[in-house]
Amino acid sequence: MDAEGFGELLQQAEQLAAETEAVSELPHVERNLQEIQQAGERLRSRTLTRTSQDAADVKASILLGSRGLDIFHISQRLETLSAATTFEPLEPVKDTDIQGFLKNERDNALLSAIEESRRRTFLLAEEYHRESMLVQWEQVKQRVLHTLLGAGEDALDFSQDVEPSFVSEVTAPGRSALDSVEVAYGRQIYIFNEKIVNGHIQPNLGDLCASVAESLDDKNVSDMWLMVKQMTDVLLVPAKDTLKSRTSVEMQMAFVRQALSFLENSYKNYTMVTVFGNLHQAQLGGVPGTYQLVRSFLNIKLPGPLPGMQDGEIEGHPVWAVIYYCLRCGDLNAAMQVVNRVQHQLGDFKTWFQEYMNSPDRRLSPTSENKLRLHYRRVLRNSADPYKRAVYCLIGKCDISDNHGEVADKTEDYLWLKMNQVCFDDEGSSSSQDRLTLPQLQKQLLEDYGESHFSASQQPFLYFQVLFLTAQFEAALAFLFRVERLRSHAVHMALVLYELRLLLKSSGQSAQLLSQEPGDPPMVRRLNFIRLLMLYTRKFESTDPREALQYFYFLRNEKDSQGENMFMRCVSELVIESREFDMLLGRLEKDGSRKPGVIDKFAGDTRAIISKVALEAENKGLFEEAVRLYELAKNPDKVLELMNRLLSPVIAQVSAPQSNKERLKNTAVAIAERYRSQGVAGDKSVDSTFYLLLDLMTFFDEYHAGHVDRAYDVMERLKLLPLSQDSVEERVAAFRNFSDEVRHNLSEVLLATMNILFTQYKRLKGPAGTPGRPQRTIEDRDMQLRSQARENTDGGSFCLGCSTLLYRDVGFIRGRRRSRAKYCGDVRHMLSCSNPPRPFGLFSKWYSLLFTSQMNELFLLLCFLSCVCVSFSSSSSRRRRRGRRRPVSQVHVLQLVL
């Protein structure tokens, strides 16, 4: 059977193989035993991986399920989450499904609107954030720029040649922060402003400040002021646009003439000093004049013959050297005298020099200039005589690339030589490469050479001279301001230029000390005059506010970026910083009149300035100072409004000498008496709140002093709380009209009133009453309290009124429901039990909780008042029964819950 069965199986297998081979579409697969084993291993490993993953899921479900987590619902929620970051439009449905198509279109429209709104919201938020960051960054930049006075490599000087003394730098309290130089300048500024304020002829501020320099016995400072006077001695044309006036050709030519005149006079003085200091070697003699001075000077400077000199000598000195130094001293007549004596040796030079000498702008005609330039290029460019080449370059304004170092060995000589070569017109055939303009010279000195070339940190006077004489006033003053010991000179030179309308100012206060604005010519710089002045006065504005005010008066016509007058702004900051309110703004006398301050002579409308200072003080939280200032400005509404804000937090405090409350009380009482006597009244609501707070302060003063009867009488007259059944609705209606300053003190008023009632109750319960009081008065008061207790027990006038007030002012009881329910439960238990505990014993527990936790739980006070009412009621009826008492009305519990 087995063999037969195997044969049949073999036959079926061969038939199946034959059928498989007959199918041509299927490939024939042949595997050996090793391949079959590998395929089986792969199938087994794949099954094991799936099984291990399922096992891990089962283990995770068991672990998380033991912690109370529903894995099934969590998995479903995770699957429903979408990772899409934007609203994607829905896919359209089939065209035949009209309902689905319309629904899809509606959803697409909604999603598109939401996405567009979301996009615009984010763009708007980013724009607001960027604007906010820019504003904050501008504020930070202003603070940094105020700290770092200027930009430059020498702005921060860390050299310590002398060990600094920190003790000497600290200004003693009450002493002036000004040194002797600053005091002298300040005196001249005071004289200048006094003349202007009083309507006199405006004096020359430059002459006033130059007199200070003369008294200092410092030649460098005197030379600087002489330079300022020389450069500003130009024909001033009234013009609203300072930039247009400064960049005009006529003004620039005037600046160059004045600079050359200063350099020539300075050199002539130097020559005279040299000659008179060496009279034996100079051998001064002959007719006094520039020629004899130059000849004597050359005896010292050029004692022996020099190689390469051309065209002979005159009295033992090279001809061209004598001509050059005569020109250097600014005496063209002396130079012409030399030319006439040796004219046969100079060729056509006499004709050219005579034309140059007679020209008003020291310029040859185009024809003569071309001839001279051609002669120079052909003959003299490589000449060995440096003086001859220098004279020809001066007359013909040619070869601007030659610095003439053999002749111009000093900075002043180089500057004089270059300024003689400056051209202002396009006449002549000279190319642009052989012309030197003033902007080109300014750029070469300021940008190409700069501070490092002139060793500005070691020679500040020299670098200032280079910039100032080339009409770069703003750059020169900004550099000088960065030098600490020369800062005061820089500020007053800027004031002189400002008054003469020659100073180019920055358009914005946030600009750097020296800046260049778009649209200006290439070499035009602007000085931040406002910042310069504020930085200078910052040193002494807290110790010398009078002097600082004199400097701020120069800003009376300036405005900041918001259009605010800079004088008023600086005055407000000065008053807040120095706290010299009475001296600067005036003082209010007892009769209400105002004693003038320093500001009165500078401004006609002082009320606007005082109001500005008061608003600044209010914004900075200086409310007491703002009250005084608003009172000076005759603004009773703001005075009473701020006094209400100041009095509200302190009226319930205990008065003590020199305390905050005592000081504010004295101020408020003085204001009230003054307003009453003068008939001054503010807004009705503000006025009534002010006087009500004063009355409440009187109430608390009596209460803290132990005068409970007088305090109770004050509370009765104020009619603030319902003390009788008939006044509940009236007091509740009146409470709506009270301001927040009164509302915030309601809890303290309730607590004090309840303590007063409790004190009166204990006093009446005493064995002998209060000594010194008539028996009839005690009995009347006893009857009154019993009547109020009966009303409060039956109708709950005080409780009902106070609870209604508290219920209306939700802010006092919000968020305290849990504590309220606990304590009201104690009250319900006390009022419903057959043998209630002593109410004041129970309240003492609440009372300690109230102040240990420092919570102002007003509903506890109602509990206390209910206890008082119950105790008064039981004592008035004289019932000492041990049985059940009359059940308390449910209105009490409802009031407590409220």
Summary of the structure (lengths in Angstrom):
residues: 898
radius of gyration: 49.6
end to end distance: 103.8
largest distance: 164.1
contacts: 2485
relative contact order: 0.04
helix: 66%
strand: 2%
